[in-house]
Amino acid sequence: ELDDRRDLIVYQNQEWASAYYDEIAKMEVDFDPLVGWRPKKIQGQYVNVDADGIRKTWNSSLDSQNGKVVKIFMFGGSALWGAGARDEFTIPSLLSKLLNSDSEKIRYEVTNYGQSGYVSLQEIQKLTLLLLGGERPDYVIFYDGANDVSYAYESGIAGPEGGARIIKEQFSERLRSSFGRDIAKQVKEMVRDYCFSCRIAVKAIRRISPQFLNPYRVAGRDFSEEEVELLAQAIARQYKE
């Protein structure tokens, strides 16, 4: 997006917002075998991702009275990963704080396996790989919906077949060359800093043509109301299965 998210009203008067988005801008994406993509390691004040692409989650450092630890794995897209939030205020971190504040006999350990752009197909595959690697969580929580619906709407096909096409496009986009990434960043900064009228023009054009500056064809936009209804039913059925 040409508009910087740090300019959103929710971040006004938030002293940490500018530094947070500076850290986000430095993030790079890497290949994750059999799953797709994941962020490279980054250490910041508000955003920390380890070498396995897992974002830091607040977890209690205190031992429980009886030594019992309950492991919770959480999967989802950018909302669960914590886009726009600091490490200690992601959904997994807030859940960990809530559970650990209400229990002295058990220590809850929450892991944030959310990734930007992931759909349930990728998350199930990731969970399978973790289980094959010997991991044994006590609970697994999926926080999904938006990306599954979006991918199906973009491809016009519910389920893995439609999702696979969009995952491929997402993969190509996220793993573009560092040269292209640097050029795009420079153009974005130039427009943001020096071309206020350009930003206004882009907003106006997007109201008329939502696909402006979007290289992907969105199949669902050409669907009739009946076709959209059938697609919605198929998405729900596929997700339930």
C-alpha positions as a Python dict, from the first residue, in 0.01 Angstrom:
ca = {
    (1, 'E'): (0, 0, 0),
    (2, 'L'): (121, 351, -77),
    (3, 'D'): (-29, 474, 250),
    (4, 'D'): (185, 390, 551),
    (5, 'R'): (-9, 208, 820),
    (6, 'R'): (165, 413, 1087),
    (7, 'D'): (-53, 705, 971),
    (8, 'L'): (-375, 530, 1074),
    (9, 'I'): (-572, 709, 1344),
    (10, 'V'): (-537, 418, 1588),
    (11, 'Y'): (-163, 486, 1609),
    (12, 'Q'): (-184, 860, 1659),
    (13, 'N'): (-24, 968, 1988),
    (14, 'Q'): (127, 619, 2027),
    (15, 'E'): (498, 681, 2084),
    (16, 'W'): (596, 324, 1992),
    (17, 'A'): (418, 313, 1654),
    (18, 'S'): (689, 475, 1443),
    (19, 'A'): (966, 253, 1584),
    (20, 'Y'): (741, -54, 1545),
    (21, 'Y'): (682, 7, 1175),
    (22, 'D'): (1050, 83, 1122),
    (23, 'E'): (1117, -269, 1250),
    (24, 'I'): (843, -415, 1030),
    (25, 'A'): (999, -243, 727),
    (26, 'K'): (1326, -426, 795),
    (27, 'M'): (1167, -770, 794),
    (28, 'E'): (1260, -1009, 513),
    (29, 'V'): (1088, -1325, 398),
    (30, 'D'): (1249, -1667, 361),
    (31, 'F'): (1148, -2002, 211),
    (32, 'D'): (982, -2253, 445),
    (33, 'P'): (995, -2609, 300),
    (34, 'L'): (654, -2771, 235),
    (35, 'V'): (468, -2473, 384),
    (36, 'G'): (555, -2160, 184),
    (37, 'W'): (718, -1860, 344),
    (38, 'R'): (821, -1730, 682),
    (39, 'P'): (998, -1421, 811),
    (40, 'K'): (1372, -1424, 862),
    (41, 'K'): (1516, -1377, 1209),
    (42, 'I'): (1482, -1026, 1347),
    (43, 'Q'): (1557, -876, 1686),
    (44, 'G'): (1392, -548, 1775),
    (45, 'Q'): (1231, -362, 2057),
    (46, 'Y'): (878, -456, 1954),
    (47, 'V'): (915, -731, 1691),
    (48, 'N'): (1125, -1042, 1753),
    (49, 'V'): (1127, -1350, 1530),
    (50, 'D'): (1359, -1645, 1587),
    (51, 'A'): (1559, -1844, 1331),
    (52, 'D'): (1260, -2076, 1272),
    (53, 'G'): (1033, -1787, 1178),
    (54, 'I'): (840, -1797, 1508),
    (55, 'R'): (740, -1468, 1664),
    (56, 'K'): (814, -1409, 2031),
    (57, 'T'): (521, -1464, 2267),
    (58, 'W'): (494, -1345, 2625),
    (59, 'N'): (517, -1649, 2853),
    (60, 'S'): (552, -1667, 3228),
    (61, 'S'): (904, -1732, 3354),
    (62, 'L'): (770, -1865, 3686),
    (63, 'D'): (750, -2237, 3751),
    (64, 'S'): (415, -2383, 3857),
    (65, 'Q'): (383, -2528, 4206),
    (66, 'N'): (362, -2885, 4078),
    (67, 'G'): (587, -2833, 3777),
    (68, 'K'): (309, -2894, 3523),
    (69, 'V'): (339, -2713, 3191),
    (70, 'V'): (52, -2701, 2941),
    (71, 'K'): (162, -2637, 2583),
    (72, 'I'): (-68, -2444, 2350),
    (73, 'F'): (7, -2406, 1979),
    (74, 'M'): (-175, -2129, 1794),
    (75, 'F'): (-211, -2104, 1416),
    (76, 'G'): (-352, -1831, 1195),
    (77, 'G'): (-275, -1550, 953),
    (78, 'S'): (-152, -1197, 1011),
    (79, 'A'): (-421, -1121, 1271),
    (80, 'L'): (-290, -1399, 1495),
    (81, 'W'): (74, -1328, 1410),
    (82, 'G'): (12, -979, 1541),
    (83, 'A'): (23, -736, 1249),
    (84, 'G'): (12, -390, 1400),
    (85, 'A'): (83, -513, 1753),
    (86, 'R'): (394, -538, 1967),
    (87, 'D'): (522, -881, 2072),
    (88, 'E'): (361, -866, 2416),
    (89, 'F'): (23, -765, 2276),
    (90, 'T'): (-41, -1027, 2009),
    (91, 'I'): (-338, -1261, 2057),
    (92, 'P'): (-111, -1549, 2175),
    (93, 'S'): (65, -1318, 2423),
    (94, 'L'): (-265, -1187, 2560),
    (95, 'L'): (-396, -1544, 2597),
    (96, 'S'): (-77, -1647, 2780),
    (97, 'K'): (-107, -1351, 3018),
    (98, 'L'): (-472, -1432, 3088),
    (99, 'L'): (-417, -1802, 3152),
    (100, 'N'): (-106, -1757, 3365),
    (101, 'S'): (-260, -1481, 3575),
    (102, 'D'): (-544, -1712, 3673),
    (103, 'S'): (-341, -2021, 3764),
    (104, 'E'): (-60, -2095, 4007),
    (105, 'K'): (-67, -2474, 3979),
    (106, 'I'): (-15, -2485, 3602),
    (107, 'R'): (215, -2284, 3377),
    (108, 'Y'): (75, -2228, 3029),
    (109, 'E'): (325, -2201, 2745),
    (110, 'V'): (181, -2051, 2427),
    (111, 'T'): (359, -2061, 2090),
    (112, 'N'): (261, -1828, 1807),
    (113, 'Y'): (277, -2022, 1478),
    (114, 'G'): (75, -1758, 1295),
    (115, 'Q'): (214, -1627, 967),
    (116, 'S'): (105, -1341, 745),
    (117, 'G'): (-111, -1463, 457),
    (118, 'Y'): (-142, -1823, 576),
    (119, 'V'): (-457, -2025, 516),
    (120, 'S'): (-571, -2332, 711),
    (121, 'L'): (-418, -2562, 447),
    (122, 'Q'): (-70, -2428, 528),
    (123, 'E'): (-133, -2432, 902),
    (124, 'I'): (-243, -2796, 904),
    (125, 'Q'): (68, -2885, 706),
    (126, 'K'): (284, -2697, 959),
    (127, 'L'): (118, -2876, 1248),
    (128, 'T'): (176, -3210, 1074),
    (129, 'L'): (547, -3130, 1038),
    (130, 'L'): (570, -3034, 1406),
    (131, 'L'): (405, -3361, 1511),
    (132, 'L'): (640, -3558, 1287),
    (133, 'G'): (926, -3375, 1457),
    (134, 'G'): (814, -3498, 1799),
    (135, 'E'): (621, -3197, 1926),
    (136, 'R'): (319, -3282, 2142),
    (137, 'P'): (100, -2983, 2230),
    (138, 'D'): (-180, -3018, 2485),
    (139, 'Y'): (-404, -2784, 2287),
    (140, 'V'): (-404, -2652, 1930),
    (141, 'I'): (-600, -2337, 1844),
    (142, 'F'): (-672, -2218, 1489),
    (143, 'Y'): (-774, -1854, 1442),
    (144, 'D'): (-883, -1846, 1079),
    (145, 'G'): (-1139, -1733, 829),
    (146, 'A'): (-1035, -1417, 648),
    (147, 'N'): (-754, -1564, 438),
    (148, 'D'): (-946, -1882, 355),
    (149, 'V'): (-1237, -1676, 228),
    (150, 'S'): (-1013, -1425, 50),
    (151, 'Y'): (-809, -1689, -135),
    (152, 'A'): (-1124, -1868, -248),
    (153, 'Y'): (-1281, -1541, -364),
    (154, 'E'): (-965, -1444, -554),
    (155, 'S'): (-933, -1781, -727),
    (156, 'G'): (-1305, -1847, -761),
    (157, 'I'): (-1253, -2199, -623),
    (158, 'A'): (-1314, -2317, -268),
    (159, 'G'): (-1069, -2549, -97),
    (160, 'P'): (-708, -2654, -158),
    (161, 'E'): (-716, -2625, -539),
    (162, 'G'): (-809, -2257, -537),
    (163, 'G'): (-592, -2183, -235),
    (164, 'A'): (-288, -2338, -403),
    (165, 'R'): (-300, -2088, -691),
    (166, 'I'): (-313, -1789, -461),
    (167, 'I'): (-44, -1939, -234),
    (168, 'K'): (178, -1965, -542),
    (169, 'E'): (117, -1598, -623),
    (170, 'Q'): (174, -1497, -263),
    (171, 'F'): (493, -1704, -256),
    (172, 'S'): (628, -1536, -568),
    (173, 'E'): (540, -1192, -436),
    (174, 'R'): (688, -1245, -90),
    (175, 'L'): (1009, -1402, -216),
    (176, 'R'): (1083, -1147, -488),
    (177, 'S'): (1443, -1039, -530),
    (178, 'S'): (1602, -808, -276),
    (179, 'F'): (1672, -566, -562),
    (180, 'G'): (1304, -542, -646),
    (181, 'R'): (1219, -507, -278),
    (182, 'D'): (1465, -220, -236),
    (183, 'I'): (1336, -39, -545),
    (184, 'A'): (975, -78, -430),
    (185, 'K'): (1067, 54, -86),
    (186, 'Q'): (1240, 358, -235),
    (187, 'V'): (944, 437, -460),
    (188, 'K'): (703, 397, -169),
    (189, 'E'): (906, 631, 50),
    (190, 'M'): (935, 886, -228),
    (191, 'V'): (559, 889, -288),
    (192, 'R'): (488, 901, 85),
    (193, 'D'): (727, 1187, 151),
    (194, 'Y'): (708, 1400, -162),
    (195, 'C'): (387, 1331, -350),
    (196, 'F'): (84, 1397, -133),
    (197, 'S'): (-129, 1465, -443),
    (198, 'C'): (-28, 1121, -579),
    (199, 'R'): (-161, 957, -265),
    (200, 'I'): (-491, 1140, -295),
    (201, 'A'): (-516, 1040, -663),
    (202, 'V'): (-446, 674, -587),
    (203, 'K'): (-716, 671, -317),
    (204, 'A'): (-969, 824, -557),
    (205, 'I'): (-886, 577, -835),
    (206, 'R'): (-912, 281, -598),
    (207, 'R'): (-1264, 383, -499),
    (208, 'I'): (-1359, 351, -865),
    (209, 'S'): (-1135, 55, -951),
    (210, 'P'): (-1033, -157, -649),
    (211, 'Q'): (-793, -357, -867),
    (212, 'F'): (-578, -51, -941),
    (213, 'L'): (-210, -139, -873),
    (214, 'N'): (-318, -498, -800),
    (215, 'P'): (-154, -739, -1051),
    (216, 'Y'): (-380, -1032, -965),
    (217, 'R'): (-711, -1113, -1124),
    (218, 'V'): (-987, -1158, -866),
    (219, 'A'): (-1225, -1417, -1011),
    (220, 'G'): (-1500, -1354, -756),
    (221, 'R'): (-1557, -1000, -879),
    (222, 'D'): (-1706, -1140, -1199),
    (223, 'F'): (-1945, -1374, -1017),
    (224, 'S'): (-2320, -1324, -1002),
    (225, 'E'): (-2488, -1303, -662),
    (226, 'E'): (-2598, -1664, -700),
    (227, 'E'): (-2245, -1777, -783),
    (228, 'V'): (-2104, -1587, -485),
    (229, 'E'): (-2361, -1755, -260),
    (230, 'L'): (-2265, -2099, -391),
    (231, 'L'): (-1896, -2019, -345),
    (232, 'A'): (-1961, -1908, 14),
    (233, 'Q'): (-2137, -2234, 90),
    (234, 'A'): (-1853, -2433, -66),
    (235, 'I'): (-1593, -2240, 138),
    (236, 'A'): (-1777, -2318, 462),
    (237, 'R'): (-1820, -2683, 365),
    (238, 'Q'): (-1453, -2724, 271),
    (239, 'Y'): (-1335, -2553, 590),
    (240, 'K'): (-1559, -2771, 806),
    (241, 'E'): (-1432, -3087, 638),
}
